[in-house]
Amino acid sequence: MSSRESNLRLLVVDDDDLVMKSLELVVPSQWTLIPARSARDIEGDQFDAAFVDLHLTGDVTKAEGLQVIKQLSTRDPRLEVVAISGNLDRGLMESCLKMGASRFLAKPLSPEETNLVLGKIEALLLLRNTSTRSPEATQWVGRSPASEFVRRQIARLKGESGPILIEGETGTGKEIVSRLLNSQERRGPFVQLNVAAVPDALFESELFGHVRGAFTGADQNKMGLAEAAHGGDLFLDEIEALSMQAQVKLLRFLESGELRRVGAKDNIRVKTRVIAATNQPLEELVRKEKFREDLLWRLGGKRVKLPPLRERPEDLDDLVTFFLEQERPRRNKSIAPEAMAALRAYNWPGNVRELRRVLEQVSLVSPLPIIRTEDILAVLRPAAPSLDSSKLDLSKGLTPLVEEFEKHVIREGLKSTRDVDETARLLKISRSSMYKKIKDYDIDTSELQ
């Protein structure tokens, strides 16, 4: 454990000595308990979390703890304050939230629930503490309220089992969040699959594996990704691209925790958490009968919703600094203030992924150590591919000519963005359609790696 993890300070404001003694027995060793019997006893030190009893005087008619919660939250808005009380009056509990408490625990405190809550608080503190992470480490970059909300969503899932659904536009960071969900559990592998990139006929074999002789070409046993992720997480990106038939098979696996390799007779039980991601509203797909409602309910019990970049413009400076730092030492670039203004003026329909690609490209082509406005605009507004009508062979017919132009447009788009997903977004087609066209037109994407 890092020094940050091993020296966490928990303020306990309670005039009942038994509460303090019970917490000393159950609280993990990385937490140091700081006792206080009233607001007057609270020292001026910084705390990582606080448990505040509502009735410090022992009089149930006086909720002195509400003012302590307000005092602590005002002094440090990021402090995780937990209200504790045996009085479960709904109005009183909601008042705690309005005063700044993040949650309410009923007395007598449950050791299991107490540790679960502290584990979630630790996860949030680690997500915030990006200063100790290396540039290569997975992290959510940004200090805006929207980014804080994302971190809270991730941290609240610490210690939770069962499927998780990540929702957000293309390029908002769904894979980053899935990796953070996996890393905060400190267990097991992380296995990922882009559903849209797998032909429907191969999905079952890819997910569950197959035995030798199961079908033509199955010359040996193969472990599926769900089994490979045993003890960890399986990330299924673009879950909306799953066919209705494949959805049934995934639902059966989620409900039973068992899989059967294609061609096998026996089931295999695995402990794999499924994290699914979508850039489309699944409820709408359910209404259109393109997605099973029962699968949505199974996946959507625990959700993380990611904001587009345009809704967190305060994070732009941090993101630019982060991505330019990743280019060092091969390319040592800084950015001029007016160039930053050009980035802020752009709407970023491709979100953080588009910003990263733009900065990678501009770092490569800008001639000066300082990135200028013209460097930014040259990348943001690339010339559209042209078609010379004088060279058209009309005898080929309309369909072949259209296909040739479509292939040309896709290749130019890939050359410009160096990213399949970003090209799909620019051309306003789904990722699954983009992958199919790349395959149909035999377009080489190896240069994108």
Disulfide bonds with the S-S distance in Angstrom:
none
